[in-house]
Amino acid sequence: MAELTYRDALRSALIEEMDHDRRVVLIGEDIGVYQGTFRVTADLLKRYGPGRVIDTPISELGFVGAAIGMAMLGLRPVVEVMTWNFSLLAMDQIVNNAAKLRYFSGGQVNVPMVIRGPNGAGVQLSAQHSQSLEATYAHFPGLYVVAPATPAEAKGLLRTAIRSDDPVIFLENAALYGMKGEVPDSDFALPFGKAAVARSGRDVTVVAYSRMVFAALTAAEQLAAEGIEAEVINLRCLRPLDTATIVESVSRTHRAVVVQEQWKPFGAAAEIAMRIYEDAFDQLDAPVERVTGADVPMPYARTLEVRAVPHEADIVAAVKKTLGKD
Amino acid sequence: MVQYVDTRSVKTASPRDLSRDELAASLEWYGKMVLARRFEDEAEREFRRGKIGGYLHVYSGQEAVAAGFLSAIRPDDIFFTAYRDHAHAIFRGAAPGAVMAELFGKATGLAKGKGGSMHLFDVAHGFYGGYGIVGGHIPLATGAAYALRYQKTERICLCFLGDGAMNSGSFHEPANLAGLWGKQGLCPIVYIVENNQYAMGTPVERSSAVTNLAGRFSTYAIDNERADGMDFIEVRRLAERVVRRVRETGGSYAVELLTYRFAGHGAADLFQPYRTKEEIAQARSRDPITILEDRLRAAGALTDEQVKRVHADAERAVTEAVRFAEESPPPAPEELYKDVYGARDEDEKTGTRDRGNTGTR
């Protein structure tokens, strides 16, 4: 065990995979000489050279598409998008090529690539740089969608992502890069589609992922002070979704709250709530509650931004609602 | 009505004598071009019979372009193209039956009936696909070329694209990458612009502000040239020269080949209001198959008897392809969920056991 930041956990996964597998290459804007906007790739150009740490022009469509072509030929590119917002420029490549190539080629090609970078809001970057795009990508068959919350998850899931034969949408979070946590030393990997129970409880199940896991844990602390024991499930992955763990928990607590940073309509929480209804309707004592971001483009002003993203208080209120205590 | 660009307008090289190798290759590829043409005629017929669904884009008129280049590369080289891809697959050695079966949506098709006309793949022969979004394959081919050099091979990549694709961002962004990487010897790719003069129904001069399409590659420091795309022998000579250069230098290169699509854009393009019958007739007077036939006859290498035999062979091969496609089974129902994710622990990773994927409870 070593204590690492989320950033260094990601970086150590890159280093270990690059050390043992020459097929792994990094590609993105300012990841080499500049060392990465969030310094996840710091120093890697010096270690591996410009053939493996490829600085690109500002050209998402071009370099994401090129990485798909590299993957088709057997490389394992890890693409950095400076933020996931910019991935929209490469959406056609991700959706129409990466996700579907194996299928429409009748299984003749794999696309073993990772696209990684920060997703979500919270640092006053306003409307164009604060989006949470997980549900958008989780909509498409052929993609994995991963959203680690802790440094250990960041490392373990990135390892699995790099070793996967499929394209992986790897969603980090700018507010988490500096967070520290224990990370196992050895050849440590976490499987996709396996959620973690971040806190056990008997009264209500709170489902969250990425940064919202910590809001849920803080809310659970506050609720505990009032005698309400919330179980917090950290999803880790949205596609595949670990429905079994959610349903098992709800079967014990009979209540559920789903938390997401993104907009409410057609979001991840809607899908998760529906899975609960499909598989555990009879177990529910109250409707599933959703805690989400405000349904507006992200405002710049700090006072407004704070109101636009979910907080512990919102989760506490939603939990109480499921318990009829609002 | 726009005046179409006569494909001879850029003809530069005067015919030289055919070398022994060229003669042998030309005879072989004459047969392949006749086969591809006959295949496309039949595909159109089968489409009208309702045997082929979706879209159908035939290659008739443009054969010398793909034939010229595909005859000039090595067996381990690779290529990408767009959706007008049947002839490319056949030229590279795919069984006509497997191509026809794909168009018929059968399990024996090149892509198991899951791709269709626009997504032919034959990776064993270096064919990395047929793509349906105009220009969308250009970034892939560019990255693939980088991978070939990264893997320290001498293999090269061909990227066929249409004149219409050159106005999309998915052309410009990878072209810039190829220029940057090519300067370092890291991008052995030839972009082959099949300028058939129309992007669907919009002529080049109404869709591209600069109509010298080859010259547009200069913007990205990619050397380029423009040539007649109707004469197989000339295209092949050019291809051999260009391919050798790209293989040696690892730099990218672009060729614009002037050609003409004899059929409509797709099967739904019935009336072709954007061009006249006279224009089509004029273009057909330079049919690439006839040009090659004439040159081979002039060289004393092709007799009436041989021509008859080549056509009979093509007829037989296409008849057999249709029979094979007709008699092949459709994909098994369980194919629906296969090939979405990698084979390893597919169920666990994809959640295909979730009822959400079956659409029923």
Chai-1 contact restraints between the chains, C-beta under 6 A:
chainA,res_idxA,chainB,res_idxB,connection_type,confidence,min_distance_angstrom,max_distance_angstrom,comment,restraint_id
A,S59,B,E173,contact,1.0,0.0,6.0,A-B,restraint_1
A,L61,B,G169,contact,1.0,0.0,6.0,A-B,restraint_2
A,L61,B,S170,contact,1.0,0.0,6.0,A-B,restraint_3
A,L61,B,E173,contact,1.0,0.0,6.0,A-B,restraint_4
A,G62,B,P139,contact,1.0,0.0,6.0,A-B,restraint_5
A,G62,B,E173,contact,1.0,0.0,6.0,A-B,restraint_6
A,G62,B,P174,contact,1.0,0.0,6.0,A-B,restraint_7
A,G62,B,L177,contact,1.0,0.0,6.0,A-B,restraint_8
A,G65,B,P139,contact,1.0,0.0,6.0,A-B,restraint_9
A,G65,B,L140,contact,1.0,0.0,6.0,A-B,restraint_10
A,A66,B,P139,contact,1.0,0.0,6.0,A-B,restraint_11
A,A66,B,T142,contact,1.0,0.0,6.0,A-B,restraint_12
A,A66,B,G143,contact,1.0,0.0,6.0,A-B,restraint_13
A,A66,B,L177,contact,1.0,0.0,6.0,A-B,restraint_14
A,A67,B,G143,contact,1.0,0.0,6.0,A-B,restraint_15
A,I68,B,L140,contact,1.0,0.0,6.0,A-B,restraint_16
A,G69,B,L140,contact,1.0,0.0,6.0,A-B,restraint_17
A,G69,B,G143,contact,1.0,0.0,6.0,A-B,restraint_18
A,G69,B,A144,contact,1.0,0.0,6.0,A-B,restraint_19
A,M70,B,G143,contact,1.0,0.0,6.0,A-B,restraint_20
A,M70,B,A147,contact,1.0,0.0,6.0,A-B,restraint_21
A,L73,B,A144,contact,1.0,0.0,6.0,A-B,restraint_22
A,L73,B,A147,contact,1.0,0.0,6.0,A-B,restraint_23
A,L75,B,A147,contact,1.0,0.0,6.0,A-B,restraint_24
A,D92,B,G136,contact,1.0,0.0,6.0,A-B,restraint_25
A,N96,B,I133,contact,1.0,0.0,6.0,A-B,restraint_26
A,R102,B,D339,contact,1.0,0.0,6.0,A-B,restraint_27
A,Y103,B,D339,contact,1.0,0.0,6.0,A-B,restraint_28
A,Y103,B,V340,contact,1.0,0.0,6.0,A-B,restraint_29
A,F104,B,K114,contact,1.0,0.0,6.0,A-B,restraint_30
A,F104,B,G115,contact,1.0,0.0,6.0,A-B,restraint_31
A,F104,B,H119,contact,1.0,0.0,6.0,A-B,restraint_32
A,S105,B,A111,contact,1.0,0.0,6.0,A-B,restraint_33
A,S105,B,F121,contact,1.0,0.0,6.0,A-B,restraint_34
A,G106,B,A111,contact,1.0,0.0,6.0,A-B,restraint_35
A,G106,B,K112,contact,1.0,0.0,6.0,A-B,restraint_36
A,G106,B,K114,contact,1.0,0.0,6.0,A-B,restraint_37
A,G107,B,D339,contact,1.0,0.0,6.0,A-B,restraint_38
A,Q108,B,F121,contact,1.0,0.0,6.0,A-B,restraint_39
A,Q108,B,V123,contact,1.0,0.0,6.0,A-B,restraint_40
A,P141,B,V340,contact,1.0,0.0,6.0,A-B,restraint_41
A,G142,B,V340,contact,1.0,0.0,6.0,A-B,restraint_42
A,D165,B,G342,contact,1.0,0.0,6.0,A-B,restraint_43
A,D166,B,Y341,contact,1.0,0.0,6.0,A-B,restraint_44
A,D166,B,G342,contact,1.0,0.0,6.0,A-B,restraint_45
A,F192,B,K349,contact,1.0,0.0,6.0,A-B,restraint_46
A,G193,B,K349,contact,1.0,0.0,6.0,A-B,restraint_47
A,P240,B,K349,contact,1.0,0.0,6.0,A-B,restraint_48
A,P240,B,T350,contact,1.0,0.0,6.0,A-B,restraint_49
A,P240,B,G351,contact,1.0,0.0,6.0,A-B,restraint_50
